[in-house]
Amino acid sequence: ALCVASLVRDDHVPPIYVINLLISDLIQLCCMAILLGNPEGVLNFIIFSIYIIGLMASVCFMVCISLERYLLIAWPLWYRFRRTMKVSVVVCVVVWVLALVLTFFPMFIAIGQETYLVFLLLPFPVLIFSVVGIFKGLSASISVSSEEKRRIVGATILVLLNYTLLFLPSIIWSITQDYTMIDPHAFIYFNPLGDLVLYIFMRKGAIDKILASVCCCRMETQQQQIIAVNDNNMTTVSSV
């Protein structure tokens, strides 16, 4: 919540997709906490269904964030003029409705699990398209500052890594049904943690602070090495 509040304060425009992603993560965390108590019957079904809704919404909002970053690089003028609160709110409503449909759709319509899981693979090519498009448009984008470019690239890559490492193995495992492999479904429970890294990374100045700290550590190490070499040289000269 503090990271999102910082984003609002720095950008002066509510990052509505990030806020909704935070809400979906909070839903997942609350549901996981309740499910740890092993509820039974209808309560277990309701809590698990709410958890799946939050999970589906999280994936959709990650796609929205990635596409938003792509538009900011590839079509900056169009994005700045078309970026309105009304459009963002409509997209968020559509995402939550879609998450609701994806959760309960297989329960009422006879659809194979493989077909359903293949549908869940659709975000992967979209995320790859966003990353590739951003790298192609970096050199041509002159209206975006260097710091903003670094944040956009970093956030988009983190979204792709989050989906690739946490969601993709579970989907592929379920489609192939290769039960000789370790079940990777537990990775999905770390999704809120991956989003937390994304919140921190999207803060203005966060990347520069990380790079500055790394550079300072390197400079201190180099200075210590130079001092050690000078001390050794002075010791050698004095002994001679």
C-alpha positions as CSV (number, residue, x, y, z in Angstrom):
1,A,0.0,0.0,0.0
2,L,2.9,2.4,0.8
3,C,4.4,1.7,-2.6
4,V,1.2,2.4,-4.4
5,A,0.7,5.6,-2.4
6,S,4.2,6.7,-3.4
7,L,3.4,6.0,-7.1
8,V,0.3,8.2,-6.8
9,R,2.3,11.0,-5.2
10,D,5.1,10.8,-7.7
11,D,3.0,10.5,-10.9
12,H,0.1,12.7,-9.8
13,V,-2.1,10.2,-11.8
14,P,-3.6,7.3,-9.9
15,P,-1.9,4.1,-11.3
16,I,-5.3,2.4,-11.5
17,Y,-4.0,-0.9,-12.9
18,V,-1.4,-1.2,-10.2
19,I,-4.0,-0.4,-7.5
20,N,-6.3,-3.1,-8.8
21,L,-3.4,-5.5,-9.0
22,L,-2.7,-4.7,-5.3
23,I,-6.4,-5.4,-4.5
24,S,-6.2,-8.8,-6.3
25,D,-3.1,-9.6,-4.3
26,L,-4.8,-8.7,-1.1
27,I,-7.7,-11.0,-2.0
28,Q,-5.3,-13.9,-2.7
29,L,-3.5,-13.3,0.6
30,C,-6.7,-13.2,2.7
31,C,-8.1,-16.3,1.0
32,M,-4.9,-18.2,1.5
33,A,-4.9,-17.3,5.2
34,I,-8.5,-18.6,5.5
35,L,-7.8,-21.7,3.5
36,L,-4.9,-22.6,5.9
37,G,-7.6,-23.1,8.5
38,N,-9.1,-26.0,6.4
39,P,-12.7,-24.7,6.1
40,E,-15.2,-27.3,5.1
41,G,-18.2,-27.5,2.8
42,V,-19.7,-24.5,1.1
43,L,-17.3,-22.1,2.9
44,N,-14.3,-23.8,1.4
45,F,-15.9,-23.6,-2.1
46,I,-16.7,-19.9,-1.7
47,I,-13.2,-18.9,-0.4
48,F,-11.4,-21.0,-3.1
49,S,-13.6,-19.4,-5.8
50,I,-12.8,-15.9,-4.5
51,Y,-9.1,-16.8,-4.5
52,I,-9.3,-18.0,-8.1
53,I,-11.1,-14.7,-9.1
54,G,-8.2,-12.7,-7.5
55,L,-5.7,-14.9,-9.2
56,M,-7.3,-14.5,-12.7
57,A,-7.6,-10.7,-12.1
58,S,-4.0,-10.5,-11.2
59,V,-2.9,-12.1,-14.5
60,C,-5.2,-9.8,-16.4
61,F,-3.9,-6.7,-14.7
62,M,-0.3,-7.8,-15.3
63,V,-1.2,-7.8,-19.0
64,C,-2.8,-4.4,-18.7
65,I,0.4,-3.0,-17.1
66,S,2.6,-4.5,-19.7
67,L,0.5,-3.2,-22.6
68,E,0.2,0.2,-21.0
69,R,4.0,0.4,-20.8
70,Y,4.3,-0.7,-24.4
71,L,1.9,2.1,-25.6
72,L,3.8,4.6,-23.6
73,I,7.0,3.7,-25.6
74,A,5.6,2.8,-29.0
75,W,2.8,5.3,-29.2
76,P,3.6,8.1,-26.6
77,L,1.5,10.9,-28.1
78,W,-1.6,8.6,-28.7
79,Y,-1.2,7.2,-25.2
80,R,-0.9,10.6,-23.5
81,F,-4.0,12.0,-25.2
82,R,-6.1,8.8,-24.9
83,R,-5.1,8.0,-21.3
84,T,-8.2,9.0,-19.3
85,M,-9.6,7.9,-16.0
86,K,-12.8,6.8,-17.7
87,V,-11.1,4.4,-20.1
88,S,-9.0,2.9,-17.3
89,V,-12.0,2.4,-15.0
90,V,-13.9,0.7,-17.9
91,V,-10.9,-1.6,-18.5
92,C,-10.7,-2.5,-14.8
93,V,-14.4,-3.4,-14.7
94,V,-14.0,-5.6,-17.8
95,V,-11.1,-7.3,-16.2
96,W,-13.0,-8.1,-13.0
97,V,-15.9,-9.4,-15.0
98,L,-13.6,-11.5,-17.1
99,A,-12.0,-12.9,-14.0
100,L,-15.4,-13.8,-12.7
101,V,-16.3,-15.5,-16.0
102,L,-13.0,-17.4,-16.2
103,T,-13.6,-18.7,-12.6
104,F,-17.1,-20.0,-13.0
105,F,-17.3,-20.6,-16.8
106,P,-16.0,-24.3,-16.6
107,M,-18.5,-25.1,-13.9
108,F,-21.5,-24.5,-16.1
109,I,-20.3,-25.4,-19.6
110,A,-18.8,-28.7,-20.6
111,I,-15.3,-27.6,-21.5
112,G,-12.2,-29.7,-21.4
113,Q,-9.5,-28.8,-18.9
114,E,-6.9,-28.7,-21.7
115,T,-8.9,-26.1,-23.6
116,Y,-9.4,-24.0,-20.5
117,L,-5.7,-24.1,-19.7
118,V,-4.7,-23.3,-23.3
119,F,-6.9,-20.2,-23.0
120,L,-4.8,-19.2,-19.9
121,L,-1.7,-19.3,-22.0
122,L,-2.9,-16.3,-24.1
123,P,-1.2,-13.7,-21.8
124,F,2.2,-15.2,-22.5
125,P,2.5,-14.1,-26.2
126,V,1.0,-10.7,-25.3
127,L,3.6,-10.2,-22.6
128,I,6.4,-11.2,-25.0
129,F,5.0,-8.9,-27.6
130,S,5.0,-6.0,-25.2
131,V,8.7,-6.6,-24.2
132,V,9.8,-6.9,-27.8
133,G,7.8,-3.9,-28.8
134,I,9.3,-1.8,-26.0
135,F,12.9,-2.7,-26.9
136,K,12.2,-1.9,-30.6
137,G,10.6,1.5,-29.7
138,L,13.2,2.6,-27.2
139,S,15.5,4.3,-29.7
140,A,12.7,6.1,-31.5
141,S,11.0,7.4,-28.3
142,I,12.4,10.9,-27.6
143,S,9.5,12.2,-25.4
144,V,10.2,9.7,-22.6
145,S,13.1,10.4,-20.2
146,S,15.9,7.9,-19.6
147,E,14.8,7.2,-16.1
148,E,11.2,6.6,-17.3
149,K,12.5,4.2,-20.0
150,R,14.5,2.2,-17.4
151,R,11.4,1.9,-15.2
152,I,9.2,0.9,-18.1
153,V,11.7,-1.8,-19.3
154,G,12.3,-3.1,-15.8
155,A,8.6,-3.3,-14.9
156,T,7.7,-5.0,-18.2
157,I,10.5,-7.6,-17.8
158,L,9.4,-8.2,-14.2
159,V,5.8,-8.8,-15.3
160,L,7.0,-11.3,-17.9
161,L,9.3,-13.1,-15.4
162,N,6.5,-13.2,-12.8
163,Y,4.2,-14.9,-15.3
164,T,6.9,-17.2,-16.8
165,L,8.3,-18.4,-13.5
166,L,5.1,-18.6,-11.4
167,F,2.2,-19.3,-13.8
168,L,3.6,-20.9,-16.9
169,P,5.1,-24.1,-15.3
170,S,1.8,-24.9,-13.6
171,I,-0.2,-24.5,-16.8
172,I,2.2,-26.5,-18.9
173,W,2.3,-29.2,-16.2
174,S,-1.5,-29.4,-16.2
175,I,-1.7,-29.6,-20.0
176,T,1.0,-32.2,-20.5
177,Q,-0.1,-34.1,-17.3
178,D,3.5,-35.2,-16.8
179,Y,3.1,-36.5,-13.3
180,T,6.7,-37.6,-13.2
181,M,7.7,-34.0,-12.7
182,I,7.3,-32.1,-9.4
183,D,3.9,-30.4,-9.2
184,P,4.7,-26.6,-9.7
185,H,1.3,-25.4,-8.5
186,A,2.8,-24.1,-5.3
187,F,4.7,-21.5,-7.2
188,I,1.5,-19.6,-7.9
189,Y,1.2,-18.9,-4.2
190,F,4.2,-16.6,-4.5
191,N,2.5,-14.4,-7.0
192,P,1.8,-11.5,-4.4
193,L,5.4,-11.5,-3.5
194,G,6.4,-11.1,-7.2
195,D,4.0,-8.2,-7.5
196,L,5.5,-6.6,-4.4
197,V,8.8,-6.5,-6.2
198,L,7.0,-4.9,-9.2
199,Y,5.5,-2.2,-6.9
200,I,8.9,-1.3,-5.5
201,F,10.6,-1.3,-9.0
202,M,8.0,1.0,-10.5
203,R,8.7,3.8,-8.0
204,K,10.5,6.8,-9.4
205,G,14.2,6.8,-8.6
206,A,14.1,3.2,-7.3
207,I,16.3,1.9,-10.2
208,D,18.7,4.8,-9.9
209,K,19.1,4.2,-6.2
210,I,19.8,0.6,-6.8
211,L,22.3,1.4,-9.5
212,A,23.9,4.1,-7.4
213,S,24.3,1.7,-4.4
214,V,25.9,-0.9,-6.7
215,C,28.2,1.7,-8.2
216,C,29.1,3.0,-4.7
217,C,29.9,-0.5,-3.6
218,R,32.1,-1.0,-6.6
219,M,33.9,2.3,-6.1
220,E,34.5,1.5,-2.4
221,T,35.9,-1.9,-3.4
222,Q,38.1,-0.4,-6.0
223,Q,39.3,2.3,-3.5
224,Q,40.1,-0.4,-0.9
225,Q,42.0,-2.4,-3.6
226,I,44.0,0.7,-4.6
227,I,44.8,1.5,-0.9
228,A,45.9,-2.1,-0.3
229,V,48.1,-2.0,-3.4
230,N,49.7,1.3,-2.3
231,D,50.3,0.0,1.2
232,N,52.0,-3.1,-0.2
233,N,54.2,-0.9,-2.5
234,M,55.1,1.3,0.4
235,T,56.0,-1.7,2.6
236,T,58.2,-3.1,-0.2
237,V,60.0,0.2,-0.7
238,S,60.6,0.7,3.0
239,S,62.0,-2.8,3.3
240,V,64.4,-2.2,0.4
